[in-house]
């Protein structure tokens, strides 16, 4: 009987350890939940500012790809926010593709040196989000967001990445 309980106990421990490895961390904010797989980490904490702005940054342990998700109260036209962001970054030497509208979002790719990135700007009329992926490629970040991001309001985030 003791041997049976020992085997059951070690089997249960193995299952629990595997379960923890599958979903290492949950990032939860007022705007979204992001389930991080074990190969992603959150180097800091979610930043929630007094003005309602929320920023979460996560990073791939495999290739260093970084994803930033910012959400904030805003009634400003999302195209204006996107244009201003691009203009500020151009002044810092970033190169940009042509901004395009995809569904309700504005999407623009950028690069500087070996870093490549993409911004997604979306609004639901009362709030805005800016999702940014930076890395050698943006594939890992897009896959993470497509599979693991759960918006509170789907209109606040892109329909696809």
N, C-alpha and C positions, 0 to 999 in steps of 0.2 A: 504494500500500500504506500509506504514511504517513497519507494522508487517511482511509482505511478505519479504521485504528487510532485516529485522533483522534476519528472519529465514534463508534466503539464505546466508547472511553474516556469521552466526554462522555455517552453514553447510559447507561452503567453508573453514572456519578456521579449522574445525574438519578434513576435507579431507587433508588439507595442513599439519596439525600436524601428521596425520597418515602417510603421504608420507615421512616426515622427519624421523619418527621412523623406517620405513622399511629399509631405507638406510642411516645410520647415517653419514657416511664419505666416501670420495673417496681418496685413496692413489694413487697418480700418479707419475711415474718416467719415465726416458728415456727408461727403460727396460720393464715395466709392469704397469698395473692399477689394483688396488685391491679395490673392493667395500665392505666396512665394514658394515655388518648388525648392528642394534642397540645394540645387545648384545656383540659387540666387540669394542675395543677402541685402539687408537694409543697413548701410553703414552708420546711419544716424537715426534720429527720431523724426516722426512726422512733425513738421513745423506748422503750428496754427497761430496766426497772427491776430491781434486784437481787431483788425479791420475785416476779419472773416476769411482772409487768404489762407489757403492750406497748401502745403508743398510736401510731397513725399519723393524721395530718391532711392532707387534700388539699383543693384549692380549684379551682373552675372559673375559668378566665381570662375566660370570656364574661360571667358574671353574678355572680360572687363567691360562689356557693353553696359552703358548706364541709361536708365529710364527715369525721367523726371515727370511727375504729374502734379500740375498746379491747378487749383480751382479757386474761384473767388466770386463774390457778388459783383456784378457788372451789367449795366444796361447799354454800354457802349457797343456800337456795331462791331462784330467780331472781325470783319475785314480790316477795320481801322486798327484794332489791336495787333493783328497779324502784320499789317504794313509797317506800323511803328516798330515792332520787334525786329523785323527784317532790316529796316533802315538803321537801327541802332547797331545791329550786328555787322552790317556792311561797313559801318564806320570803324569797326574793330578788325577789318580785314577778312571777314568771311565771304565766301562766294556762294551764290544762291541760284537755284533753278527758278524757272517761272512759277509763280504761285498759281495753284489751281484749286477750283472748288470741286470737292468730292462730296456729294450729298449736301449735308448742312455744314460741313467742315471746310476749312481752307488748309491746304497742305503745301508745304514747301520744303525742299531738300537743300542742305547746305554742306559746306566742307571748309576746312582750314587745315593745311598740312596733311597729316595722315588720318585725321578725324573726319568721319562722315556723320551726317545726322539728318533728321527729319523732324519738323514741327507739325503738329496737328492743332488747329485752333477751332474751337466749337463753342456755341452759345445756345442757351435755351431761352434767351430774352431777359432773364433775371440774373443769370450766373454765366461765367465763362470758364473754359478750361483750356490749358495749353499743355499738351503732352509732347515731350521731346525724347527722342532716342538718339544716343551718340555712341559710336563705336567704329571699328574697322568696317563692319557692315551693320545694318540695322535689323537684320533678319531675326536674331534672337529676341530682341526687344519687341518686335512686331508679334512674334509667336507668343511671347509671354502675355502681352496685352490682349490679344485675340482670345486666348484660352482662359486667362485667370482674372481679368478685370471685370468686376461686377458693379456697374454704376447704380447709384440710388435713382438717378433720373437718366435714362438712356439717351435723351435728347441733348444732354450736356457733354457727351463724349462721341467720338466718331463711331459710325456703324461698323467699320472694319479698319484694320491697320495693314 
